[in-house]
Amino acid sequence: MADGEGAEPYLRVVRGEAGPEEIAALVATLTAIAAVRSRAAEEAKPAPVPSQWNARPRLLRAPLYPAIGAWRRSALP
């Protein structure tokens, strides 16, 4: 089986009669939109991940209470 033989079509006309020119215009429009979105995705820079070494919530900790294993919790942020 060669490429395209027996394969399901990408586009299907549900209502009306679409001519070859109309289908070509639709395909050209969808291709242009996909190209613009792909280019925009490539150019977009990912948001920088902030460093957590000096974050205030990390420096704060829950109060320590005398209990078994409290010495372990004292060293954990």
PEZIDA-V810022 format. One record per helix or strand. SS is the DSSP state (hx for helix, st for strand). FROM is the first residue (numbers start at 1). TO is the last residue. Records with the same first field share a line. If there is no record, write none. Layout:
# PEZIDA-V810022
SS->FROM-TO ; FROM-TO
This chain:
# PEZIDA-V810022
hx->20-43 ; 56-59 ; 70-74
